[in-house]
Amino acid sequence: MDSDNTNEPETAISLASRLIEDILKSSPSDLQKLQELIEAGAALWFQQTDGGLSALHAACLVENPELVQFLVDNGAVWNSG
């Protein structure tokens, strides 16, 4: 069993929440930091309960096409409603 807990749902959701917040506060130069959260196991399928915002939505809101592409390439759900 993995000892770093990155596969546990609570950890993945916590990382995803942090990812969304960080994307909304980030500049394009912060891409490396955001990629590290994703590589640490942030759940790219996660949507916030209040409003349904996902990491992909956040990347679109801040108009960061490089991050949008990175999220899609790494499994972000682009066609959920």
ROSE-4610 file (N, C-alpha, C; in Angstrom, 1 decimal, always signed):
// ROSE-4610
residu = [M/M/M/D/D/D/S/S/S/D/D/D/N/N/N/T/T/T/N/N/N/E/E/E/P/P/P/E/E/E/T/T/T/A/A/A/I/I/I/S/S/S/L/L/L/A/A/A/S/S/S/R/R/R/L/L/L/I/I/I/E/E/E/D/D/D/I/I/I/L/L/L/K/K/K/S/S/S/S/S/S/P/P/P/S/S/S/D/D/D/L/L/L/Q/Q/Q/K/K/K/L/L/L/Q/Q/Q/E/E/E/L/L/L/I/I/I/E/E/E/A/A/A/G/G/G/A/A/A/A/A/A/L/L/L/W/W/W/F/F/F/Q/Q/Q/Q/Q/Q/T/T/T/D/D/D/G/G/G/G/G/G/L/L/L/S/S/S/A/A/A/L/L/L/H/H/H/A/A/A/A/A/A/C/C/C/L/L/L/V/V/V/E/E/E/N/N/N/P/P/P/E/E/E/L/L/L/V/V/V/Q/Q/Q/F/F/F/L/L/L/V/V/V/D/D/D/N/N/N/G/G/G/A/A/A/V/V/V/W/W/W/N/N/N/S/S/S/G/G/G]
num = [1/1/1/2/2/2/3/3/3/4/4/4/5/5/5/6/6/6/7/7/7/8/8/8/9/9/9/10/10/10/11/11/11/12/12/12/13/13/13/14/14/14/15/15/15/16/16/16/17/17/17/18/18/18/19/19/19/20/20/20/21/21/21/22/22/22/23/23/23/24/24/24/25/25/25/26/26/26/27/27/27/28/28/28/29/29/29/30/30/30/31/31/31/32/32/32/33/33/33/34/34/34/35/35/35/36/36/36/37/37/37/38/38/38/39/39/39/40/40/40/41/41/41/42/42/42/43/43/43/44/44/44/45/45/45/46/46/46/47/47/47/48/48/48/49/49/49/50/50/50/51/51/51/52/52/52/53/53/53/54/54/54/55/55/55/56/56/56/57/57/57/58/58/58/59/59/59/60/60/60/61/61/61/62/62/62/63/63/63/64/64/64/65/65/65/66/66/66/67/67/67/68/68/68/69/69/69/70/70/70/71/71/71/72/72/72/73/73/73/74/74/74/75/75/75/76/76/76/77/77/77/78/78/78/79/79/79/80/80/80/81/81/81]
x = [+0.8/+0.0/+0.9/+0.4/+1.1/+1.2/+2.3/+2.4/+2.2/+2.1/+2.0/+0.6/-0.4/-1.8/-2.4/-1.7/-2.2/-3.4/-3.6/-4.8/-6.0/-5.9/-7.1/-8.0/-9.3/-10.2/-10.2/-10.0/-10.0/-8.8/-7.6/-6.4/-6.6/-7.1/-7.3/-8.3/-9.3/-10.3/-9.7/-9.0/-8.3/-7.4/-6.6/-5.6/-6.4/-7.5/-8.3/-8.8/-9.3/-9.8/-8.7/-7.6/-6.4/-6.0/-6.1/-5.7/-6.6/-7.9/-8.9/-8.6/-8.4/-8.1/-6.8/-5.8/-4.5/-4.6/-5.4/-5.5/-6.1/-7.2/-7.8/-7.0/-5.9/-5.0/-3.7/-3.5/-2.2/-2.0/-0.7/-0.4/+0.1/+0.2/+0.7/+2.1/+2.9/+4.2/+4.1/+3.0/+2.8/+2.5/+2.6/+2.2/+2.9/+4.2/+5.0/+4.4/+4.0/+3.4/+2.1/+1.3/+0.0/+0.2/+1.2/+1.5/+1.9/+2.6/+3.0/+1.8/+0.8/-0.4/-1.1/-1.2/-1.8/-1.0/+0.3/+1.1/+1.1/+0.7/+0.6/-0.7/-1.6/-2.9/-4.1/-4.1/-5.4/-6.4/-7.6/-8.7/-9.2/-8.8/-9.2/-10.7/-11.4/-12.8/-13.6/-13.0/-13.7/-14.3/-15.5/-16.2/-16.6/-16.4/-16.8/-18.3/-18.8/-20.2/-20.9/-20.4/-21.0/-20.6/-21.5/-21.3/-20.7/-20.2/-19.7/-18.4/-17.6/-16.4/-15.4/-14.7/-13.7/-12.3/-11.2/-9.9/-10.0/-10.6/-10.7/-11.5/-12.6/-13.4/-12.5/-11.8/-10.9/-9.8/-9.2/-8.2/-8.8/-10.0/-10.7/-11.0/-11.4/-11.8/-10.6/-9.4/-8.2/-7.5/-8.1/-7.6/-6.2/-6.0/-4.6/-4.7/-4.5/-4.7/-3.7/-2.5/-1.5/-1.9/-2.5/-3.0/-4.2/-5.1/-6.3/-5.8/-4.9/-4.4/-3.8/-3.0/-2.3/-3.4/-4.4/-5.5/-6.2/-6.6/-7.2/-6.3/-5.1/-4.1/-3.9/-4.2/-4.0/-5.3/-6.4/-7.6/-8.7/-8.6/-9.7/-11.0/-12.1/-13.4/-13.8/-13.9/-14.2/-15.7/-16.4/-17.7/-18.8/-18.6/-19.6/-20.5/-21.7/-22.6/-23.2]
y = [-1.2/+0.0/+1.2/+2.3/+3.5/+4.2/+4.7/+5.3/+6.8/+7.4/+8.9/+9.3/+8.5/+8.8/+9.6/+9.7/+10.5/+9.9/+8.6/+8.0/+8.0/+8.5/+8.6/+9.7/+9.5/+10.5/+11.8/+11.8/+13.0/+13.9/+13.2/+14.0/+14.5/+13.8/+14.2/+15.4/+15.3/+16.4/+17.7/+17.5/+18.6/+19.3/+18.5/+19.1/+19.8/+19.2/+19.8/+21.2/+21.3/+22.5/+23.6/+23.2/+24.1/+24.5/+23.5/+23.8/+24.9/+24.8/+25.7/+27.1/+27.2/+28.5/+29.1/+28.2/+28.7/+29.2/+28.5/+28.9/+30.3/+30.5/+31.8/+33.0/+32.6/+33.6/+33.7/+32.9/+32.7/+33.7/+33.7/+34.4/+33.3/+33.5/+32.5/+31.9/+32.7/+32.2/+31.1/+30.9/+30.0/+28.6/+28.3/+27.0/+25.9/+26.0/+25.0/+24.6/+25.5/+25.3/+24.5/+24.9/+24.3/+22.9/+22.7/+21.3/+20.4/+20.9/+20.1/+19.6/+20.5/+20.1/+18.9/+19.1/+18.0/+16.7/+16.8/+15.6/+15.0/+15.8/+15.3/+14.5/+14.6/+13.9/+14.6/+15.9/+16.7/+16.1/+15.9/+15.3/+16.3/+16.0/+16.9/+16.8/+15.8/+15.7/+16.5/+17.0/+17.6/+18.9/+19.2/+20.5/+20.9/+22.2/+22.7/+22.6/+22.3/+22.1/+23.4/+24.5/+25.8/+26.4/+26.2/+26.8/+25.9/+24.7/+23.7/+24.1/+25.0/+25.4/+24.2/+24.0/+22.9/+23.7/+22.9/+23.5/+24.0/+23.2/+23.6/+24.9/+25.0/+26.3/+27.4/+27.2/+28.3/+28.7/+27.7/+28.0/+28.9/+28.6/+29.3/+30.8/+30.9/+32.2/+33.1/+32.6/+33.4/+33.5/+32.9/+33.0/+32.5/+31.3/+30.7/+29.4/+29.6/+28.5/+27.4/+27.7/+26.7/+25.8/+26.3/+25.6/+24.8/+25.4/+24.6/+23.4/+23.6/+22.4/+21.4/+21.8/+20.9/+20.1/+20.8/+20.1/+19.1/+19.4/+18.5/+17.3/+17.6/+16.5/+15.6/+16.0/+15.2/+14.7/+14.8/+14.1/+15.0/+16.3/+17.1/+16.8/+16.8/+16.5/+17.8/+17.8/+19.0/+19.0/+17.9/+17.8/+17.4/+17.8/+17.6/+18.7/+18.5/+19.6/+19.7]
z = [+0.0/+0.0/+0.0/-0.7/-0.8/+0.6/+1.0/+2.3/+2.3/+1.1/+1.0/+1.0/+1.0/+1.1/-0.1/-1.2/-2.3/-3.0/-2.7/-3.4/-2.5/-1.3/-0.4/-0.9/-1.0/-1.5/-0.7/+0.6/+1.4/+1.0/+0.8/+0.4/-1.0/-1.9/-3.3/-3.4/-2.6/-2.6/-1.9/-0.8/-0.2/-1.1/-1.8/-2.8/-3.9/-4.3/-5.4/-5.0/-3.8/-3.2/-3.2/-2.7/-2.7/-4.1/-5.1/-6.4/-7.0/-6.8/-7.3/-6.7/-5.4/-4.8/-5.3/-5.5/-6.0/-7.4/-8.2/-9.6/-9.7/-8.8/-8.8/-8.4/-7.5/-7.0/-7.8/-8.7/-9.4/-10.6/-10.9/-12.2/-13.1/-14.4/-15.3/-14.9/-14.2/-13.8/-12.7/-12.1/-11.0/-11.5/-12.8/-13.4/-12.7/-12.4/-11.8/-10.4/-9.6/-8.3/-8.5/-9.5/-9.7/-10.2/-11.1/-11.6/-10.4/-9.5/-8.3/-7.5/-7.4/-6.7/-7.4/-8.7/-9.6/-9.5/-9.6/-9.5/-8.1/-7.1/-5.7/-5.5/-6.5/-6.4/-6.3/-6.7/-6.7/-7.6/-7.1/-7.9/-9.0/-10.2/-11.3/-11.7/-11.2/-11.4/-10.3/-9.3/-8.2/-8.6/-8.1/-8.3/-6.9/-6.6/-5.3/-5.1/-3.9/-3.6/-3.9/-3.5/-3.6/-5.0/-6.0/-7.3/-8.3/-7.9/-8.9/-9.6/-9.1/-9.7/-9.7/-10.8/-10.9/-11.2/-11.1/-11.5/-13.0/-13.8/-15.2/-15.4/-14.7/-14.7/-14.2/-13.1/-12.6/-13.6/-14.3/-15.3/-16.4/-16.8/-17.8/-17.3/-16.1/-15.5/-15.5/-15.2/-15.1/-16.5/-17.5/-18.9/-19.0/-18.6/-18.7/-19.6/-20.9/-21.8/-21.6/-21.2/-20.9/-19.8/-18.7/-17.6/-18.0/-18.8/-19.3/-20.1/-21.0/-21.7/-20.8/-19.9/-18.9/-18.2/-17.7/-17.0/-17.8/-19.0/-20.0/-20.3/-20.5/-20.8/-19.7/-18.5/-17.3/-16.7/-17.4/-17.1/-16.5/-16.6/-16.1/-16.9/-16.2/-16.9/-17.6/-18.9/-19.6/-20.1/-20.0/-20.5/-19.5/-18.2/-17.2/-17.1/-16.6/-16.5/-15.2]
